[in-house]
Amino acid sequence: MKPRSRREFLQMTAGAAAVAPIILEAQQQPPMPSFEDVPPSERVQFATIGFGIQGQSDTGSALRVPGVRLAAVADVYDGRQALAKERVGKDVFTSRDYREVLARPDIQAVIIATPDHWHSQIAIDAMKAGKDVYCEKPMTQTVEEGHKVIATARETSRIVQVGSQRVSSIVYAKARELYRGGAIGRLNLVEAWINRNSPLGAWQYSIPPDASLQTIDWDRFLGRAPKRPFEPVRLFRWRNYRDYGTGIPGDLFVHLFTGIHFVLDSVGPTRATVSGGLCHWDDGRDVPDVMVALYDYPQTSTHPAFTLSLKVNFAEGAGDSQAFRFVGPEGVLTIGGGAVTLAKRPQAKEPGQTADTFAKAQQMAFMKEYRAKYPDVPELRNTSDQVYAAPPGYSDQIEHFKNFFQSVRKRTPSVEDATFGLRAAGPALIANDSYFEKKSIAWDPEKMKRIA
């Protein structure tokens, strides 16, 4: 969650232009802390495996946590290793081979920010090497791998935290509080959409001029993926290809599932039906740039049965916008722009009428009886919006890393463990199944398995 100005917040929060936000309380983040800010027993040295766009962002947020130091970086591209030394210092150990990083006894934890097809293998290897794991979303590229990560975490007693920071956000915590308090009544629909009208939004990332077999360990990048001749576009724009990524569902749907499951205490849906297509970015990618998904959620002790609607559009003309709405008969919770807005819409006390379609005498007779029974006039009722905003400069990504390192230090469960991670990743992964197989896919949210 990027810090936003008050103007941006008011523009992005639907219906909130005339509402003064209530600023949520958050711990002030100190200036760039030093490693020595905490006692030696609480200091943590970590490594980042995969120092691309997300790996750099994660590392920067991790270093905002007092008592934390970056000791090593692994990346298959030499230029990213050089960048790590430029940004953090020449003492940072770098390697193309993540196993050299895992072998270092001075490293207690790792951030895994590689392409998706490497997530599970590196996470398992790291836990077996005695390291705690912060793994970017989606936790795994396949459902089967997710169960292996869960099993390894149990066997090794290592900390696993998935990098979808909404579970650490004060905004989502407030939404959860409001929902639990009955603010919108009985939930009937959750909807979210993300529109990106830019090349970068559609994963058209830059390719460095020196990309070559001399500067890149191509075979190590491919890993278990099908062997093919060197194509740097596949490394630097890996999200565009099924061999390495998980498309729109793995990049974006999984964030939405994380937020939904956190707010509602849900374990997941029972069915996915997905449509879409490759509508604009016909650049060699083999994943769609438009996806629309419907999910069925069953009734549980924390929520009634409801429908989830997700839409992501990378096609030109879509504009840049996003929203996340929990809809009930008494109100709507909208999360976006660093805030949650509660729009109260009390249920009407009268059913409405069509008496003006009657003859005049019958119309008057009907309305006399109707107004005697329903004296309220819905047009005159007050509605109200309540806006709860994160304070300026707040970062839920930094909070997520604070929670991770707290778990590492105290050996306490993480806020988003491997089971939570698979319950968010699984529904996203079956979205791809539904799209490519052109059929609805059933899902068992308790066992976290696809039902054939």
Secondary structure, DSSP 8 states (H G I E B T S, - for coil): -----HHHHHHHSTT-TT---EE-------SS--GGGS-GGG-EEEEEE--SHHHHHHHHHHTTSTTEEEEEEE-SBHHHHHHHHHHH-TTSEEES-HHHHHT-TT--EEEE-S-GGGHHHHHHHHHHTT-EEEEESSS-SSHHHHHHHHHHHHHHT--EEEE-GGGG-HHHHHHHHHHHTTTT-S--EEEEEEE--STTTTT-----TT-STTTB-HHHHHTTS------HHHHHTGGG-TTT--HHIIIIIHHHHHHHHHHHT----SEEEEEEE--S--SS--S-SEEEEEEEE---SSS--EEEEEEEE-STTS-SEEEEEEEETTEEEEEETTEEEEEE----SS----GGGS-HHHHHHHHHHHHHH----GGG---EEEEEE--TT--HHHHHHHHHHHHHHHT---SS-HHHHHHHHHHHHHHHHHHHHTS-EEEETTTTEEE-
